[in-house]
């Protein structure tokens, strides 16, 4: 098991560039199964979840070639559909949440798909009902193999239809869109997710010959085509990394420039951090976070306590609430953090309370943070990362804390953040990776 050892209290300075977006990459890589032709994808992040999906595609028979530092070529001309049936496929599928999005392309192109019960983060149940309901509406049938804990789907023909999604699920929308692009006739999806990741997927599919209208809205219309062809695609910068770096700068009272953030695709994220008193500036396509001695949380117009909550796009992504919660512990003022989408994502706050933070966990979805205004710093502790986003939040807390912190189970952080300790050390952070010897 790997750990980070962090000596907190150092101010950071310099320039950092976000990696390619993890969530977009997982969708885009699954979409490469939709054609026999070459797909070239640039700005692919070198992180565990993405690398595991690339390895899985290779074992499925996809021709995979790394043709640059962040550039990959995929050609799914000779996919081994028998591999779908193997225990190896099921095991790896269950360990990688993003692999659920293989189902849409597999159904559309091969008429069958197998998916294990989802794995990934331990942040509460992630249901796949939206995915399955959409596939059923398109004409697929599925059964659940209780012995092997996997879903088996089949469809001799997919036929377009009108559907209203039960929730604006990002992965559900992506999966159904990928199935619908090769279905017969027209599919209309209402209450579709419209995050930039989904927009990017739709634009890539259109570049492959798909016919999709309504991109960037919650009403997508898809006219099925006979086949798709190859294309090239560049992944956006990761908005969650951008927000994480904003949080690091604020927590350590540092001056930081975040380069090439694709500002127009950040939506409400910069303004949400400004509510915590962070004086962010847009400089072209960069974000400049100045060093401040105090961050004062805003109140609502009537003077009531600020509430920051997640919501479907263009609302605030839930992936950044953990970061904002940590930053708020050292701001001036109080804020209610309301995590609506996942019932276990705030449980990591007990670790922050052990570090000296003043937080009231009201219930699994809400926490009130009373900021210390740097009058009482957090204290270093030994902690364990429960998931990707809580992991990076604990890392941010450790960077701003007095003394040494140790974070175990950092494989969770590695799933979403590329070489994070090397990149932060270049900014002045005192952080190193410690590899525990394997025991038998």
C-alpha angles and dihedrals in degrees: 000000000000126000138186119230110202129184103201134209100063118130115230126221138175140048130314131182121211120237124240114289112275096205093049092046093056091054095044094049092051089051091060087079090068095078140040090220133086120285116192115198123190131196093031109170117238096229135131100254093049094044091050091052091049089051090049092051090050091052089049087062100264113145105237127189131174105219102171143003092286100005127103135178122213129189117180097187098127109031116178101229091181088067088067088070096053126107088230091060092048093048095050091041092056092052095054118062093195092061089080085081091065088075098073095051093042092052093045096048106028104023093235139070139175125202131178122222105283122271130181124091125026094225101121133293117323107200122206095200092114091056094047094044090053094049091048091052089053090053105267124135126209140190131188119235102211094188094057096026095233140122119237116203131186137176127174088192133007114214126194120247143158116270140171112211115231088225135009092253114177096207091038092053092046092049095048092045091053090052094045098052090073097035122110114262132350127333120195116194118193122190088028118166111253103192116145087255091062091043090053092049091051092049091050091049090050089052086055091054102270120142110227127156130182094048111173091025132089092245113074124183117196125186108198121236132200097243143350128228135211128284145163123252136183120210119228122244112272109264090198091058089048090054091045091055091049087053093049092051092050096044092053095037089238138156110238138167117207109201131215098359098160088238095194089063096051094081114181096351099099093045091049091057090046087060086067089057098260110149099218119178128199111224108182104299092339132089119223116201110192124212109260130183092208136030112196117200113228123237126217116266091263090053096254123140116283117253121200115192137170122243139167114283129319080036123081116294113243089225091077101047092087090054093048091048092056093047090050091060089073099036126099109258138017135286137184112226111203114192102189104171106053123040098204103040096097096052090095089074090087086072090053090049088053087054090056103266119147104231131149112205100209096183137324090293106038137055131174114215121201107199122228095207087221090290088116115027125209116259124233116257143172108259142167124225111234097187142352099273097039087047094057090043090055089048090053090049090051092050090057097039129099114251132359127331129189120203116195128196092038090161082090090060091044089058089070110016124063118225088328096170093053093048093047093046088057087059093052103270117145098227134134137174120241119198115208113217115251115255125205 
